[in-house]
Amino acid sequence: MRSSNPVFSRRGFSRAGGYAGFNAQQQPQAGNPYASNPYAANPQAGNPYAQPNPYAGQQTQTPGQPYTAPPAPPSAGRMTMDDVVARTGMTLGLVVVTAAVAWLTGLSLGLALGAGLVAMVLGFVQAFKRKASPALILAYAAFEGLFLGALSNYVNQWVNGAAMQAVLGTMAVFTAVLVMYKTRIIRVTQRFYRFVMAAAIGFVLLMAVNLLFAAFGGGDGLGFRSGGLGILFGVVGIVLGALFLALDFKQVEDGIAYGAPKEEAWLSAFGLTLTLVWIYMEFLRLIAILQGDN
């Protein structure tokens, strides 16, 4: 199970590994409780999602005998909702604490940009690691908090109350998506995933082009982050963040249901933190555009 954010999905969403609950037509193998479990071995013939369980122990099979799945891992070593909540609380709590430090000390924008760059590098390093590194994830949270705190303080001086409005907006989106996911108004399927990823790739590419034009041509580049287009893209960014929250919730739900190892809770916390930071940044930008000329 990996994060559902762009570039952070290396096992959960892939043609080789499939995704828990996405292969709706796959039928459990008779007598094999692990047949549809991505966290258990299932070399079922003709199943494109079947592959050995990376979390299972040594797997042996007597030639000519039907495959027998290994015993499930001990429940004490499996991820639980309490694990996800605790680690997400630690990660987001560290973001809030360091953001408060940056705000109260008046950290300069230059140092804030440096902290943001370090956070981005740490995030990519964790993204391409095979296992979660709690120290790396917490370090990312600390530097990300410094960046957000200084940036929020700067925007708040320009637009009074912008930071609190962005926080409230982020909390509202989180709550709304959670309720819609739990009541199955939002259903995460393969089609849903493909749509979200395609939209996210297009969005990021457009923002990258806009940034290049701004860097070499000055101003706001193609204008995607100011005026009417800025408002439109701000709303699109928030909606994309909300859709990624649904993917994160699906990741957590399936990880718990299929016995993901306990350390995977750190990856869930990492993914949720990334998504919430994305939503907060889009809200902050949108509020600055809407109220900046008042």
N, C-alpha and C positions, 0 to 999 in steps of 0.2 A: 504494500500500500504506500503510495507516494502522494505528495501534494497535488491538488488539481489545478494549481496555478500554472500559467504558461512557463515552459521549460522545467517545471518542478515535478512533472509526471514522467517517471521513467519506468515504473513497473505497473502502477494501477491502471492507467489508460494506455494500452498498447495493443497492437494486433496480435503480438505473441502472447501477452498475458491476459488480454481481455479485461473486464472489470466486473467486480462482483455485482450480480443482479442485472447486468446488461444483456447477457446472452439468454434471452427469454425462451428461446426454443430448445435450449439444451435440457434434456431430461436426465434426472439423476440415475445413475447406473444401479440396477437392482442389487440390493444387498450392500451397496457401497455408500455409506453416509457422507463420504468426502467427494463424491463425484462432481458436484457443482461448487465446491469450495476452493477459491483461489489460494487459500492458505493451507491446503492439504494436497497430497499427491493424487493425480488422477490421469494416468496415461490411457484414457479411454480412446479406443480406436475411432478415427474419423472425427474427433473433436478438435477443431483448430485452436481452441483455447487451452487444451490440456498440456501441462508441463509439470516437471517435478516440483514439489513443494520446497522452496528455499528455506523454510523454517522447520521442516521435519528432520528427523534424525536419519541415520543410515537406512536405506531402503533396499531390501533384498527380495528376490523372487526366484522360486524354484522353476527351472525350465519346464515348460509344458503345463504348468499349473496356473489357474486363474490368478490375476493380480489381487493382492490383498492390501488395502491401505494401511499404513502404519497407525498406531494409536495416536489419538489427538494429544497435543501437548498439554501438560498440567495446567489447570485453570488458573493457578497462582501466577503463571508466567504470561497470561494473556492480557491484552489491553482492555480496560474497562472505561466506562463513561467518566468515572471519578478521576482516572488517570488523565484523560483528555482535558477535563475541566481544570484540574490542578495545574497541569503544565501550561495550558493556555493562560490561566490566571497569572502564573509566574512570568510568562513572556510578555503579555500585555501590561502587567504591573510594572515591569522594568521599563517598558516604553514610556509609560506615564511618569514614572519617577525621574528618569533622565530628561524627559521633556520639561518637567517642572523645574529641574535644575537649570536647564538652558534658558527657560523663560525668566526665572528669578535673577539669574546672573547676567542677563542681557547678552548672551553669547552672540558674537558677531556673525553676520551672514556668511562671511568668508570661511570661518571655522565650521559653521553649520554645513556649508556645501562640502567641505572636506569630510565631515562626519557622515554625510549622506553618501559620498563616494565609497567610504570604507564600508558602510552598511550594505551597499549594492554588491561590492566585491565579496563580502562575507556570505551574502545571500546566494550568490552564484556558486561559491565554493561548496556550501551545504547542498545546493541543488544537485551537484554532480558527485556527491559522496554516496556510497552504497548504503551507508547506515547513518542514522541521526547522530549528531554530535551536540549534546546539550550545551557545552561550553560555547560552541560556534553559534548556536541559535540564540543564546542569551547575549553574546557579544553583538550579534546583529541587532537585537532588540535595543541594547544600550545605545549604540551609535544612531540607530534610526530615531530613537527618542530625542537625542540631542538635535538632530536635524529638524524634526517636526516641531520641537519646542521653540527653537529660534525662528523658524519660518512662521509659525503661528503667531508669535509675539510681533513680528514685523507686520504681518497682514492685519493683526488686531489693532495696531496703532493707526493703520490706514483706514480700516473699516471696523469701528468699535463693535465688539461682541461677535466678530466673525468666528473666532475659535470655538466659543461655546455653541454657536449655532451649528458648526460643522460636527462637533461632538454629538449633539442631540440628533442631528440628521443621520449620523452613522449608527447610533443606537436604534433609531426608528427603523432603518433599513434592516439591520440585523434581526430585530424582533419580528418584523413583518415577514421576512424570508423564512425564519425559523417556524413561525406559525403556519405559513403556507406549505412548507415542506412537511411538517408533521401531519397536517390535515390532507396531504396528497393533492393539494391544488397544483403544486409544482411536482412533476414527476421526472426524475433524472433518467434518461434513456440514452442509448447510443446516438440517436438523432439529436437530442438535446445537447449532448457533449460536443458533437461535431459542429453544431451551429455556434455554440459559445466560443469554441476555439477559433473557428473561422472569423467570427466577428472580432475577437480579441486581437488576432494577428493583423487584420485590416486596420483596426484602431491604432495599434502600436506603430505600424508602418506609416500611417498618416501623421502621427505625432512626431515620428523620427524625421520625416521629410520636412515637416514644419519647423522642427528644431534646426535642421541644416540650413534652411532658407533664412531663419532668424540669425544664425551664427555668421553667415556670409553676406547676407543682404541687409541685416539690421532690422529693427522693429520687431514685429510679431510674426515674421515669416509670411506664411500664406493666410494668416489671420484666423487659424483654427482655435486660438486660445484667447480671443478678445471679441467684443461685440456680439452680434447675433450668432455667428458661427461658434464663438466661444461658449455661449450659453447652450447651444445645441450639443456640442461635443462634451460639455460638462455633464449634461443629462445622460448622454450615451455612456459616458464613463461610469456614472453611478449605477446605471442599469446593468452594465457588464459586471461591475463589482458584486451586485446583488445575485446575478446568475452564478458567479464563481462561488458565492457563499453556499448556494444549493449544491454545487459539486463538492464543496468541502464537507457539508453535512452528510452527503451520500458516502463519502470516503470514510468518515467516522463511523457511520451506521454499519457499513459493510465490514469494516475492520473489526468491530466489536462482535458482530454476528458470526464471522468466520474465524475467530481466534487469532487475530494478528498479535504478534509478540508485544510485550508491554512497552518496549522502547519506541514502537511506532507512534505512541501518543505524542512524542516530541515533534514528529513530522506533521501530525494533525495540528498541533499548536502553532507550528511554523506557518503552515498554509493558511490557517485562520487569521494569524497576525498579518501576513502579507495582504490578504484580501481586505481586512478592516483598514489597514493603512492606505490602501488604494482608494477605498470609498471616502475616507476622511479627507485625503488630498483633493479628490474631485469636488467634494462639498466645499472645501475651503476656497478652491479656485472659482467655483461657480458663485459663491457668495461675494467674493471680491469683485467679480465682473458685474453682478447684479446691483451691488450697493456702492461700487467704487466711485460712481459719478454723482452720488447723492450729496 
